[in-house]
Amino acid sequence: MSKLGFTRAEFPEGFAFGTATSAYQIEGVKFGGCGESHWDTFAATPGNVERAEDGWIACDHYNRWEEDLDLIRDAGFDAYRFSTSWARVMPDGESVNGEALDFYDRLVDGMLARGIRPFATLYHWDLPSALADKGGWTNRDVAAWFADYSRTVMARIGDRVEATATINEPWCVAWLSHFMGIHAPGLRDIRAAARAMHHVLLAHGTATQALRAEGIDNIGIVTNLEGSDPVDDRPETLAAHARNHAIYNEWFLSAVFKGEYPEAALEGLEPHLPTGWQEDFATIQAPVDWLGINYYSRHRIVNAGGPWPQIGYADAVEETTAFGWEVTPHHLTNFLLWASREYSGDLPIHITENGMAGHDYLLDGEVPDPQRIKYLRDHFAAAKAAMDQGAPLAGYFVWSLLDNYEWAHGYDKRFGLVHVDFDTLERTPKASWHAMKEALKSG
Ligand code: FCB
């Protein structure tokens, strides 16, 4: 048995074992005519990001992409989930930067040359500042802007990517960024949040239709589902828990697959939704071919009191990662079964992200990360348990290939299978990378 507790033979033929990254977190916006995004200005504003770090150089992947693809191939991964940067492709939000398209073209060819199946994500949070100036996700026009950008990218690489995701983590794009103020643009406003919650879905649907019209298929959306458990069974706690689940997990799946929003979220958001929102479900429900689920952890929910939605988080009680996130693999099993039963039916599901942050360090040329190996072992087992109960799981992408720019936490939270020294940019595979290699080589 491999250190990760699984062998390939236990998974169906064609199952995509992969790893994932995103453009802003690794590429380096200094290079290749990339335009400014709302993450650059958010990071430049004191108090938003630890040590005010930004993606200026990041992992220098823009220049080191060949070495990075070699690391994916050498571990034995079948697939790579990467994202294209909107601000790189359209630096002023409108005109197209040819250098950017050339870069993604080379990257996709580089994957194919190494036998790696390309899984593209069109939006992993790098909104051009020029579009942020026009209101970004709070402006309904973002749906048309996004469709236009999506068409531009896929006209160049769509003939060679295996699967395409429109939006990464709509909850983060909308709620975390416009209600909680933790990610760019850092708003804390329920009206802006409600609009972003709706427009991000409208953008997904509009782009999906636009891409299909161009002959692109195998399109999906990547939702982040977070486990939650009420800390007690008082009615007010249970109500806060239900609202959290509705806003976090049900809102997006329910819109895409059922054409409705959950009541427990609408009770607070409906007054702030744009007029005529119900009519947009015809677009939002544009059929998808697969569902992406990012899963990491859970929160213990308390009733925080105060204004709606009164959602508060209690301290962790289980083992935690360097992020403080609780390790709760059973929620992954439950989500895979729940999402297919309630929403996506027989459509293939990919775990598009799963992994953990560690305090990883280099010691005599090696990086021991036993907690990550155990985390991955337990989550692969949880995924397998869901498959045994009928969940149509078709792929599993470990987050992340490299230590990278972890948004508001800067470079401190290391999620990589490969360690990056941010002074020299040298890459060193961690013990978990070697463990993946061992498991993927097994029959
Ligand atoms: C997800 C993001 C990804 C990374 C991981 C840790 O929410 O999609 O970019 O930050 O969390």
Boltz pocket constraint, residues with backbone or C-beta under 6 A from the ligand:
constraints:
  - pocket:
      binder: B
      contacts: [[A, 22], [A, 25], [A, 168], [A, 169], [A, 172], [A, 224], [A, 294], [A, 353], [A, 399], [A, 405], [A, 406], [A, 407], [A, 415]]
      max_distance: 6.0
